[in-house]
């Protein structure tokens, strides 16, 4: 009897954990821009409220750090982009599956966020 209860409890816990994680996961596709030309196109899977980053070393290297926070039907995106050519740190609101573009001087980014099923 204890074994059945333990197994049932394990499956209930596993199912709720999987549901909670997938409900908070977002796929984020980023195009880094210099003079409106795409210089890199990293892609990340990000959890709501958890900082995430990707970096590439070398002469054309870059680092993209971002945090996504759901706010009603939109998402607040906080970014920090560092590259050999400069750095920008825009924050902006986006809607899921609607590309957003931010340009500051000659640098910019285009971002599309998709909620994971």
Order of alpha helices (4+ residues) and beta strands (2+ residues): alpha-beta-beta-beta-beta-beta-beta-beta-beta-beta-beta
